[in-house]
Amino acid sequence: MFYLGMDVAKAKLDCTLLLNETSEKGKTKVVSNTKAGAADLLAWAAKQNISPAELHVVMDATGVYHEQVALALADAGVTVSIINPAQIKDFGRGLAVRTKTDGVDSFVLARYGALLKPAAWIPPAPEARMLQALLARRDAIAQDLQRERNRQEKADATDTPELIRKSLEDSIEFLVKQLAQLQQDIDDHINRHPSLKKDMNLLQSIPGVGPQVGGNMLSVLSSPSLRVSRTVGDISWAGAGGEAVRQFGVGASETLQGRACQNTRRAVHGRCRGKALQPARQGRL
């Protein structure tokens, strides 16, 4: 296995390929942070006589900027590991690396992979990716709609020209239709996939969880990078490494990791204390 460290930025990917697992020498390559850049990286690896199955890419989680290249590489058959930046920082200190540049960071990531053999990241299933994209778009439209309604409320309280009022009315009408269509698309998507539909029905059996909150929770719980063990009412979820296992009983701990905690907190309108989740208990959303 050949280890390649990848420092992710918004526009580019700085890469260091170790010549072997014990070597501190490597070859470097910079590509754009696009699907085309990922293809260029694979073509460059092929020139080194390295196939996708022989390549293990280790990258740090950088907002959303690592997601596209991680998916492209995983789909091509590359082993991908996504590491918490704090872990890489501590590992670099252990190597007595004091210089911080993109090239040095990529070397540290490659050494991390060669020495610690991190677990492979498992990308979300295509249906889960589609659900996440639909929900993200629905949330964006809902926010735009609320902003336009706030502007309309301000216009009603001031001497606003009729043309502006009409523009606001048209915009709100359009966004309402868009929101309804997106919700219909989400419902249709879930109904087309038996596994999503089954999980959605289970989620909606929880008191206080309706279609909107259920969809948000389903998106988060479908993420293979989420490791969760939690109980809501008499239904508990336990999952790690991409598998969601439904269990029944009371007493399981409620833990979430990383961004999933924030996303699920928004989904159920609860609070997040550290990595703990407090689900909503009133109403069905």
Backbone as numpy.savetxt, mean C-alpha at the origin, in Angstrom:
# Nx Ny Nz CAx CAy CAz Cx Cy Cz
21.84 -16.81 -5.74 20.99 -15.61 -5.74 21.87 -14.37 -5.74
21.51 -13.40 -6.56 22.23 -12.13 -6.63 21.38 -11.06 -5.93
22.05 -10.25 -5.10 21.33 -9.25 -4.32 21.57 -7.86 -4.88
20.48 -7.15 -5.07 20.52 -5.80 -5.62 19.82 -4.86 -4.64
20.56 -3.88 -4.15 19.97 -2.86 -3.28 19.43 -1.72 -4.11
18.25 -1.23 -3.77 17.60 -0.19 -4.56 17.17 0.95 -3.64
17.79 2.11 -3.82 17.37 3.31 -3.09 16.33 4.03 -3.93
15.14 4.19 -3.38 14.01 4.70 -4.15 13.81 6.19 -3.92
13.74 6.93 -4.98 13.36 8.34 -4.95 12.16 8.53 -5.88
11.60 9.72 -5.86 10.40 9.98 -6.67 10.68 9.78 -8.15
11.84 10.24 -8.62 12.11 10.23 -10.05 13.06 9.14 -10.49
13.90 8.61 -9.56 14.92 7.67 -10.00 15.14 6.57 -8.98
15.81 5.51 -9.44 16.14 4.36 -8.61 17.65 4.14 -8.70
18.34 4.33 -7.58 19.77 4.06 -7.53 19.98 2.61 -7.10
20.69 1.84 -7.90 20.82 0.40 -7.66 22.28 -0.01 -7.55
22.54 -0.95 -6.63 23.85 -1.57 -6.51 23.67 -3.09 -6.53
24.32 -3.75 -7.47 24.26 -5.20 -7.61 25.55 -5.80 -7.08
25.45 -6.63 -6.03 26.63 -7.31 -5.49 27.04 -8.42 -6.45
28.35 -8.54 -6.64 28.87 -9.56 -7.55 28.68 -10.96 -6.98
28.72 -11.07 -5.63 28.37 -12.32 -4.96 27.97 -11.98 -3.53
27.48 -12.95 -2.78 26.92 -12.68 -1.47 27.94 -12.19 -0.46
29.20 -12.55 -0.62 30.22 -12.18 0.35 31.05 -10.98 -0.10
30.83 -10.53 -1.31 31.65 -9.45 -1.86 31.15 -8.09 -1.36
32.09 -7.16 -1.20 31.74 -5.78 -0.90 31.88 -4.91 -2.14
32.06 -5.56 -3.27 32.14 -4.85 -4.53 30.86 -5.11 -5.33
30.47 -4.13 -6.09 29.26 -4.31 -6.89 29.24 -3.37 -8.08
28.26 -3.57 -8.92 28.04 -2.71 -10.08 26.83 -1.83 -9.80
26.87 -0.63 -10.32 25.81 0.32 -10.05 25.04 0.66 -11.31
23.80 1.06 -11.11 22.92 1.43 -12.23 21.86 2.39 -11.70
21.58 3.42 -12.47 20.51 4.37 -12.12 19.47 4.33 -13.23
18.22 4.10 -12.88 17.13 4.08 -13.85 16.00 4.96 -13.34
15.09 5.29 -14.21 13.94 6.11 -13.82 12.96 5.29 -13.00
12.25 5.95 -12.13 11.27 5.27 -11.28 9.95 5.15 -12.04
9.97 4.30 -13.06 8.81 4.03 -13.90 8.82 2.56 -14.27
7.74 2.10 -14.90 7.73 0.73 -15.39 8.82 0.51 -16.44
9.05 1.54 -17.25 10.12 1.44 -18.25 11.48 1.33 -17.57
11.64 2.05 -16.45 12.88 1.96 -15.70 13.10 0.57 -15.14
12.03 -0.05 -14.65 12.13 -1.43 -14.15 12.53 -2.38 -15.27
11.98 -2.17 -16.47 12.35 -2.99 -17.63 13.82 -2.79 -17.99
14.28 -1.53 -17.92 15.69 -1.25 -18.20 16.59 -1.97 -17.20
16.16 -2.00 -15.94 16.96 -2.66 -14.90 17.06 -4.16 -15.17
15.96 -4.77 -15.57 15.97 -6.21 -15.88 16.84 -6.49 -17.09
16.81 -5.60 -18.08 17.65 -5.78 -19.27 19.12 -5.67 -18.89
19.44 -4.73 -17.99 20.82 -4.57 -17.52 21.27 -5.81 -16.75
20.37 -6.37 -15.91 20.70 -7.59 -15.17 20.93 -8.75 -16.12
20.14 -8.80 -17.18 20.31 -9.88 -18.17 21.69 -9.82 -18.82
22.23 -8.60 -19.02 23.56 -8.46 -19.58 24.63 -8.98 -18.63
24.28 -9.04 -17.33 25.20 -9.62 -16.34 24.96 -11.13 -16.19
24.16 -11.69 -17.11 23.80 -13.12 -17.08 23.02 -13.49 -15.81
22.13 -12.58 -15.41 21.30 -12.81 -14.23 19.84 -12.80 -14.68
19.14 -13.88 -14.46 17.73 -13.96 -14.81 16.89 -13.38 -13.67
15.63 -13.02 -13.94 14.77 -12.51 -12.87 14.67 -13.47 -11.68
14.63 -14.77 -11.94 14.51 -15.75 -10.85 15.74 -15.78 -9.97
16.88 -15.29 -10.47 18.12 -15.28 -9.69 18.35 -13.97 -8.97
17.45 -13.02 -9.15 17.66 -11.67 -8.63 16.78 -11.42 -7.39
17.39 -10.92 -6.33 16.67 -10.54 -5.12 16.89 -9.05 -4.90
15.84 -8.26 -5.09 15.92 -6.81 -4.95 15.46 -6.42 -3.55
16.29 -5.64 -2.88 15.98 -5.16 -1.53 15.83 -3.66 -1.60
14.67 -3.14 -1.26 14.40 -1.70 -1.31 13.79 -1.25 0.01
13.89 0.05 0.27 13.23 0.59 1.46 11.87 1.16 1.06
10.95 1.16 2.02 9.61 1.71 1.77 9.70 3.23 1.78
9.37 3.84 0.65 9.46 5.30 0.50 8.10 5.84 0.09
7.26 6.12 1.06 5.93 6.61 0.75 5.21 5.67 -0.20
4.76 6.21 -1.31 4.13 5.37 -2.35 5.06 5.14 -3.54
6.26 5.74 -3.49 7.11 5.75 -4.68 7.75 4.40 -4.97
7.77 3.50 -4.01 8.35 2.18 -4.26 7.33 1.19 -4.83
6.05 1.52 -4.77 5.01 0.53 -5.08 5.02 0.09 -6.54
5.14 1.05 -7.46 5.05 0.71 -8.88 6.19 -0.21 -9.30
7.43 0.13 -8.92 8.56 -0.69 -9.32 8.54 -2.04 -8.60
8.08 -2.07 -7.35 7.99 -3.35 -6.62 7.02 -4.29 -7.33
5.88 -3.78 -7.76 4.91 -4.61 -8.47 5.46 -5.07 -9.82
6.10 -4.15 -10.54 6.64 -4.51 -11.87 7.70 -5.60 -11.75
8.57 -5.49 -10.78 9.62 -6.49 -10.60 9.05 -7.83 -10.12
8.12 -7.78 -9.18 7.51 -9.01 -8.68 6.76 -9.73 -9.79
6.04 -8.97 -10.62 5.31 -9.57 -11.73 6.26 -10.22 -12.74
7.49 -9.71 -12.81 8.48 -10.26 -13.75 9.19 -11.48 -13.19
8.90 -11.84 -11.93 9.51 -13.02 -11.33 10.69 -12.75 -10.42
10.95 -11.47 -10.14 12.04 -11.09 -9.24 11.58 -11.24 -7.80
12.47 -11.69 -6.92 12.19 -11.70 -5.49 12.40 -10.29 -4.97
11.39 -9.73 -4.32 11.45 -8.35 -3.83 11.25 -8.35 -2.32
12.07 -7.60 -1.62 11.90 -7.39 -0.18 11.79 -5.89 0.07
10.80 -5.49 0.85 10.60 -4.08 1.18 10.88 -3.92 2.68
11.87 -3.10 3.00 12.39 -3.01 4.36 12.05 -1.65 4.97
11.79 -1.67 6.26 11.57 -0.43 7.01 12.85 0.41 6.98
12.78 1.69 6.58 14.00 2.51 6.50 14.77 2.59 7.82
14.06 2.51 8.96 14.75 2.56 10.25 15.67 1.36 10.43
15.23 0.20 9.95 16.08 -0.99 10.03 17.34 -0.82 9.20
17.20 -0.25 8.02 18.35 -0.03 7.15 19.32 0.97 7.78
18.77 1.99 8.40 19.61 3.00 9.06 20.44 2.36 10.16
19.80 1.54 10.98 20.52 0.86 12.06 21.56 -0.11 11.49
21.21 -0.81 10.42 22.14 -1.76 9.80 23.36 -1.01 9.26
23.14 0.15 8.66 24.26 0.94 8.15 25.20 1.37 9.25
24.63 1.73 10.40 25.48 2.08 11.54 26.35 0.89 11.94
25.74 -0.31 11.90 26.50 -1.51 12.25 27.65 -1.77 11.30
27.51 -1.31 10.05 28.59 -1.47 9.07 29.57 -0.30 9.11
29.35 0.61 10.06 30.20 1.82 10.20 30.14 2.68 8.96
28.98 2.71 8.30 28.79 3.57 7.12 28.31 4.93 7.60
29.12 5.94 7.39 28.77 7.28 7.85 28.39 8.20 6.69
28.79 7.85 5.50 28.43 8.65 4.32 27.02 8.30 3.89
26.22 9.33 3.61 24.84 9.08 3.18 24.60 9.71 1.82
24.65 8.88 0.80 24.26 9.28 -0.55 23.35 8.18 -1.09
22.68 8.46 -2.20 21.79 7.45 -2.77 22.55 6.19 -3.15
23.77 6.37 -3.70 24.57 5.22 -4.09 25.00 4.39 -2.89
25.41 5.05 -1.81 25.81 4.34 -0.59 24.61 3.63 0.02
23.47 4.29 0.03 22.26 3.67 0.58 21.89 2.40 -0.17
22.05 2.42 -1.49 21.73 1.22 -2.26 22.70 0.08 -1.95
23.97 0.43 -1.69 24.96 -0.59 -1.31 24.58 -1.21 0.04
24.18 -0.36 1.00 23.79 -0.86 2.32 22.59 -1.79 2.19
21.64 -1.44 1.34 20.48 -2.30 1.13 20.89 -3.65 0.53
21.83 -3.63 -0.40 22.29 -4.88 -1.00 22.98 -5.75 0.04
23.82 -5.15 0.90 24.49 -5.91 1.95 23.48 -6.45 2.97
22.46 -5.67 3.26 21.39 -6.12 4.16 20.75 -7.39 3.60
20.46 -7.38 2.31 19.85 -8.54 1.69 20.76 -9.75 1.71
22.03 -9.55 1.38 22.97 -10.67 1.31 23.22 -11.30 2.68
23.26 -10.48 3.72 23.58 -10.98 5.06 22.35 -11.52 5.79
21.20 -10.87 5.65 20.03 -11.22 6.46 18.97 -12.00 5.70
19.08 -12.07 4.38 18.12 -12.83 3.58 16.67 -12.50 3.97
16.24 -11.26 3.79 14.90 -10.88 4.21 13.82 -11.62 3.45
12.66 -11.75 4.08 11.54 -12.47 3.46 11.05 -11.73 2.22
10.55 -12.49 1.29 10.03 -11.90 0.05 8.72 -11.19 0.31
8.56 -10.06 -0.33 7.29 -9.32 -0.30 6.33 -9.98 -1.28
5.11 -10.17 -0.85 4.10 -10.79 -1.71 3.13 -9.70 -2.18
3.06 -9.43 -3.46 2.18 -8.34 -3.93 0.71 -8.69 -3.76
-0.13 -7.67 -3.65 -1.57 -7.93 -3.55 -2.08 -8.64 -4.80
-3.12 -9.43 -4.65 -3.76 -10.07 -5.80 -4.34 -8.99 -6.71
-4.47 -9.27 -8.01 -5.00 -8.25 -8.94 -6.35 -7.68 -8.49
-7.24 -8.55 -7.97 -8.55 -8.04 -7.55 -8.43 -7.10 -6.35
-7.44 -7.37 -5.48 -7.22 -6.49 -4.33 -6.64 -5.15 -4.78
-5.75 -5.18 -5.77 -5.19 -3.94 -6.30 -6.30 -3.07 -6.90
-7.19 -3.72 -7.66 -8.28 -2.97 -8.29 -9.20 -2.38 -7.24
-9.49 -3.13 -6.19 -10.35 -2.63 -5.13 -9.70 -1.43 -4.44
-8.42 -1.52 -4.17 -7.72 -0.41 -3.53 -7.74 0.84 -4.40
-7.57 0.66 -5.71 -7.59 1.82 -6.63 -8.98 2.45 -6.67
-10.02 1.62 -6.71 -11.39 2.15 -6.72 -11.71 2.90 -5.43
-11.30 2.34 -4.30 -11.57 2.99 -3.02 -10.81 4.30 -2.89
-9.58 4.33 -3.38 -8.80 5.56 -3.33 -9.45 6.65 -4.17
-9.96 6.26 -5.34 -10.63 7.23 -6.20 -11.93 7.71 -5.57
-12.68 6.79 -4.95 -13.91 7.18 -4.29 -13.64 8.17 -3.16
-12.58 7.93 -2.39 -12.25 8.84 -1.30 -11.86 10.22 -1.83
-11.13 10.25 -2.94 -10.72 11.52 -3.53 -11.93 12.31 -4.01
-12.87 11.63 -4.67 -14.09 12.30 -5.15 -14.93 12.80 -3.97
-15.00 11.99 -2.91 -15.77 12.40 -1.74 -15.18 13.66 -1.11
-13.86 13.75 -1.09 -13.21 14.95 -0.55 -13.47 16.16 -1.44
-13.40 15.96 -2.76 -13.70 17.06 -3.68 -15.14 17.54 -3.51
-16.05 16.58 -3.34 -17.46 16.93 -3.16 -17.66 17.74 -1.89
-17.00 17.35 -0.81 -17.14 18.10 0.43 -16.60 19.51 0.30
-15.47 19.64 -0.41 -14.91 20.99 -0.63 -15.86 21.87 -1.43
-16.47 21.31 -2.48 -17.41 22.09 -3.29 -18.65 22.47 -2.47
-19.11 21.59 -1.63 -20.26 21.91 -0.77 -19.90 23.00 0.24
-18.67 22.99 0.73 -18.23 24.06 1.62 -18.21 25.39 0.89
-17.75 25.36 -0.36 -17.74 26.59 -1.16 -19.16 27.08 -1.44
-20.06 26.13 -1.68 -21.45 26.50 -1.92 -22.07 27.13 -0.67
-21.74 26.58 0.49 -22.25 27.14 1.74 -21.74 28.57 1.94
-20.47 28.78 1.60 -19.90 30.12 1.70 -20.57 31.06 0.70
-20.84 30.55 -0.52 -21.50 31.39 -1.53 -22.90 31.79 -1.10
-23.60 30.87 -0.42 -24.96 31.17 0.04 -24.96 32.24 1.12
-23.84 32.35 1.83 -23.76 33.32 2.92 -23.18 34.66 2.47
-22.79 34.76 1.20 -22.21 36.00 0.70 -22.89 36.42 -0.60
-22.53 37.60 -1.07 -23.09 38.12 -2.32 -22.28 37.55 -3.49
-22.60 36.31 -3.85 -21.85 35.62 -4.89 -22.59 35.70 -6.21
-21.93 36.01 -7.31 -22.60 36.11 -8.63 -23.29 34.80 -8.99
-24.36 34.92 -9.75 -25.15 33.76 -10.12 -24.35 32.76 -10.96
-23.43 33.25 -11.78 -22.61 32.36 -12.58 -21.77 31.43 -11.70
-21.26 31.96 -10.61 -20.46 31.15 -9.68 -21.35 30.13 -8.99
-22.52 30.53 -8.57 -23.46 29.61 -7.94 -23.81 28.46 -8.88
-24.06 28.81 -10.16 -24.41 27.78 -11.14 -23.24 26.81 -11.35
-22.04 27.37 -11.38 -20.85 26.52 -11.54 -20.72 25.55 -10.38
-20.98 26.03 -9.18 -20.90 25.16 -8.00 -21.97 24.08 -8.05
-23.17 24.45 -8.44 -24.26 23.47 -8.54 -23.93 22.39 -9.56
-23.40 22.81 -10.71 -23.05 21.83 -11.75 -21.93 20.90 -11.28
-20.95 21.49 -10.61 -19.83 20.69 -10.12 -20.30 19.68 -9.08
-21.14 20.10 -8.16 -21.65 19.20 -7.13 -22.49 18.09 -7.74
-23.33 18.44 -8.71 -24.15 17.43 -9.37 -23.28 16.38 -10.07
-22.23 16.85 -10.74 -21.31 15.92 -11.42 -20.60 15.00 -10.42
-20.12 15.57 -9.32 -19.38 14.78 -8.33 -20.28 13.78 -7.63
-21.54 14.15 -7.39 -22.49 13.21 -6.79 -22.70 12.00 -7.70
-22.83 12.27 -9.01 -22.99 11.17 -9.97 -21.74 10.30 -10.02
-20.57 10.95 -10.01 -19.32 10.22 -10.02 -19.19 9.32 -8.79
-19.56 9.86 -7.64 -19.46 9.10 -6.40 -20.40 7.90 -6.42
-21.61 8.09 -6.92 -22.57 6.98 -7.01 -22.07 5.91 -7.98
-21.50 6.35 -9.11 -20.98 5.39 -10.09 -19.81 4.60 -9.54
-18.92 5.28 -8.81 -17.78 4.59 -8.22 -18.23 3.57 -7.18
-19.23 3.93 -6.38 -19.72 2.97 -5.39 -20.33 1.75 -6.08
-21.03 2.00 -7.18 -21.60 0.88 -7.94 -20.49 0.01 -8.52
-19.42 0.65 -9.02 -18.27 -0.10 -9.55 -17.61 -0.94 -8.47
-17.51 -0.38 -7.26 -16.92 -1.11 -6.14 -17.77 -2.32 -5.79
-19.08 -2.11 -5.69 -19.99 -3.21 -5.37 -19.92 -4.31 -6.43
-19.91 -3.89 -7.70 -19.85 -4.88 -8.79 -18.53 -5.65 -8.75
-17.45 -4.95 -8.46 -16.13 -5.61 -8.41 -16.10 -6.66 -7.29
-16.61 -6.30 -6.13 -16.64 -7.25 -5.01 -17.52 -8.45 -5.35
-18.65 -8.20 -5.96 -19.58 -9.29 -6.30 -19.01 -10.23 -7.37
-18.10 -9.72 -8.21 -17.50 -10.56 -9.26 -16.43 -11.51 -8.71
-15.96 -11.26 -7.50 -14.88 -12.08 -6.94 -15.37 -12.76 -5.66
-15.61 -14.06 -5.71 -16.20 -14.78 -4.57 -15.45 -14.58 -3.26
-14.11 -14.54 -3.31 -13.36 -14.38 -2.05 -13.61 -13.02 -1.42
-13.64 -11.96 -2.26 -13.93 -10.63 -1.74 -15.36 -10.54 -1.21
-16.28 -11.15 -1.95 -17.68 -11.09 -1.54 -17.89 -11.81 -0.21
-17.24 -12.97 -0.06 -17.37 -13.73 1.17 -16.84 -12.94 2.36
-15.66 -12.32 2.19 -15.07 -11.53 3.26 -15.91 -10.28 3.56
-16.49 -9.69 2.50 -17.33 -8.51 2.69 -18.56 -8.86 3.51
-19.18 -10.00 3.22 -20.35 -10.42 3.99 -19.99 -10.66 5.45
-18.81 -11.24 5.67 -18.36 -11.49 7.03 -18.12 -10.18 7.78
-17.51 -9.21 7.11 -17.25 -7.91 7.73 -18.56 -7.20 8.08
-19.53 -7.28 7.16 -20.80 -6.59 7.40 -21.64 -7.26 8.47
-21.23 -8.46 8.89 -21.93 -9.08 10.01 -21.49 -8.49 11.34
-20.44 -7.66 11.32 -19.98 -6.99 12.53 -20.88 -5.79 12.80
-21.39 -5.62 14.01 -22.21 -4.46 14.32 -21.47 -3.16 14.04
-22.12 -2.25 13.33 -21.52 -0.95 13.02 -20.80 -0.89 11.70
-20.69 -2.00 10.98 -19.98 -2.01 9.71 -20.97 -2.17 8.57
-21.00 -1.17 7.70 -21.85 -1.21 6.52 -21.01 -1.30 5.26
-21.62 -1.06 4.09 -20.90 -1.23 2.83 -19.65 -0.35 2.69
-19.74 0.92 3.10 -18.60 1.82 2.90 -17.43 1.44 3.80
-17.67 1.28 5.08 -16.61 0.91 6.00 -16.11 -0.49 5.69
-17.04 -1.40 5.35 -16.65 -2.76 5.01 -15.69 -2.80 3.83
-15.95 -1.97 2.82 -15.07 -1.92 1.67 -13.68 -1.44 2.04
-13.61 -0.40 2.88 -12.31 0.11 3.31 -11.54 -0.93 4.12
-12.24 -1.60 5.03 -11.59 -2.63 5.84 -11.14 -3.80 4.98
-11.96 -4.17 4.00 -11.62 -5.29 3.12 -10.36 -4.98 2.33
-10.22 -3.73 1.88 -9.03 -3.35 1.13 -7.78 -3.50 1.98
-7.85 -3.06 3.22 -6.69 -3.13 4.11 -6.37 -4.58 4.47
-7.40 -5.34 4.81 -7.19 -6.72 5.24 -6.77 -7.63 4.09
-6.97 -7.17 2.85 -6.55 -7.96 1.69 -5.08 -7.78 1.37
-4.43 -6.82 2.04 -3.03 -6.56 1.75 -2.16 -7.67 2.32
-1.33 -8.31 1.49 -0.49 -9.40 1.97 0.62 -8.94 2.88
0.96 -7.63 2.84 2.01 -7.12 3.71 1.50 -6.84 5.10
0.16 -6.94 5.28 -0.44 -6.69 6.58 -0.36 -7.94 7.43
0.15 -7.78 8.61 0.12 -8.86 9.57 -0.85 -8.45 10.67
-1.91 -9.16 10.78 -2.97 -8.72 11.67 -3.51 -9.89 12.48
-3.75 -9.60 13.74 -4.42 -10.56 14.61 -5.34 -9.75 15.48
-6.64 -9.83 15.24 -7.56 -8.92 15.91 -8.94 -9.53 16.04
-9.69 -9.04 16.98 -11.05 -9.49 17.19 -11.99 -8.30 17.15
-13.05 -8.42 16.41 -14.12 -7.42 16.41 -15.40 -8.17 16.71
-15.99 -7.89 17.86 -17.15 -8.65 18.27 -16.76 -10.10 18.49
-17.41 -11.02 17.79 -17.08 -12.43 17.93 -16.34 -12.96 16.71
-15.82 -12.04 15.86 -15.10 -12.45 14.66 -13.66 -11.97 14.77
-12.73 -12.84 14.57 -11.33 -12.44 14.63 -10.63 -12.77 13.33
-9.66 -11.92 12.98 -8.83 -12.15 11.82 -7.42 -12.45 12.30
-6.76 -13.33 11.63 -5.33 -13.53 11.88 -4.68 -13.79 10.55
-3.64 -13.05 10.25 -3.00 -13.26 8.97 -1.57 -12.80 9.00
-0.72 -13.42 8.20 0.68 -13.00 8.08 1.21 -13.53 6.76
2.09 -12.74 6.16 2.74 -13.19 4.94 1.80 -13.38 3.79
0.69 -12.63 3.77 -0.19 -12.70 2.62 -1.39 -13.57 2.79
-1.55 -14.26 3.93 -2.70 -15.13 4.13 -3.62 -14.52 5.18
-4.89 -14.41 4.84 -5.88 -13.94 5.79 -6.66 -15.15 6.28
-6.62 -15.40 7.56 -7.29 -16.56 8.13 -8.38 -16.09 9.06
-9.61 -16.42 8.76 -10.72 -16.02 9.60 -10.89 -17.03 10.74
-11.00 -16.51 11.93 -11.20 -17.35 13.09 -12.38 -16.80 13.89
-12.96 -17.64 14.71 -14.07 -17.22 15.53 -13.70 -17.42 16.98
-14.00 -16.43 17.78 -13.67 -16.51 19.20 -13.44 -15.13 19.75
-13.09 -15.04 21.02 -12.90 -13.77 21.68 -11.56 -13.81 22.38
-10.86 -12.65 22.40 -9.64 -12.58 23.16 -8.39 -12.36 22.35
-8.47 -12.42 21.02 -7.27 -12.19 20.22 -6.86 -10.73 20.34
-5.55 -10.49 20.28 -5.07 -9.12 20.40 -5.37 -8.35 19.13
-5.49 -7.03 19.25 -5.78 -6.17 18.12 -4.50 -5.44 17.73
-3.81 -5.90 16.72 -2.57 -5.26 16.29 -2.56 -5.08 14.80
-2.00 -3.95 14.38 -1.81 -3.67 12.96 -0.43 -3.10 12.78
0.12 -3.19 11.59 1.45 -2.67 11.35 1.43 -1.60 10.27
2.22 -0.56 10.51 2.50 0.44 9.48 1.28 1.19 9.02
1.28 1.47 7.69 0.23 2.29 7.10 -1.12 1.64 7.23
-1.15 0.31 7.34 -2.42 -0.40 7.46 -3.18 0.06 8.69
-2.46 0.39 9.75 -3.12 0.86 10.97 -3.85 2.16 10.69
-3.18 3.10 10.00 -3.80 4.37 9.69 -5.00 4.18 8.75
-4.84 3.34 7.74 -5.92 3.14 6.78 -7.14 2.51 7.44
-6.91 1.50 8.28 -8.04 0.84 8.93 -8.66 1.75 9.95
-7.85 2.56 10.61 -8.41 3.52 11.56 -9.38 4.45 10.86
-8.98 4.93 9.68 -9.91 5.79 8.93 -11.14 5.01 8.50
-10.94 3.75 8.17 -12.05 2.95 7.67 -13.14 2.77 8.71
-12.76 2.58 9.97 -13.77 2.27 10.98 -14.04 3.45 11.90
-13.43 4.60 11.60 -13.66 5.80 12.40 -13.32 5.55 13.86
-12.22 4.85 14.09 -11.80 4.57 15.46 -10.55 5.35 15.80
-9.82 4.86 16.78 -8.58 5.50 17.17 -7.46 4.49 17.11
-6.26 5.01 16.91 -5.11 4.12 16.80 -4.12 4.50 17.89
-3.95 3.64 18.87 -2.98 3.87 19.92 -1.77 2.99 19.65
-0.70 3.61 19.18 0.45 2.81 18.77 0.06 1.97 17.59
-0.13 0.67 17.82 -0.55 -0.24 16.76 -1.87 -0.91 17.10
-2.62 -0.31 18.02 -3.88 -0.91 18.42 -5.04 -0.24 17.71
-6.08 -0.97 17.44 -7.22 -0.48 16.70 -8.46 -0.53 17.57
-9.19 0.58 17.64 -10.44 0.64 18.36 -11.56 0.77 17.36
-12.35 -0.28 17.09 -13.37 -0.20 16.05 -14.56 0.66 16.45
-15.26 1.15 15.44 -16.47 1.93 15.69 -17.55 0.99 16.23
-18.43 1.54 17.06 -19.43 0.70 17.69 -20.87 1.17 17.45
-21.00 2.30 16.76 -22.35 2.82 16.56 -22.60 3.06 15.08
-23.84 2.74 14.65 -24.24 3.02 13.28 -23.63 2.05 12.29
-24.09 2.10 11.07 -23.56 1.27 9.98 -23.20 2.20 8.84
-21.93 2.25 8.47 -21.45 3.17 7.43 -21.08 2.42 6.19
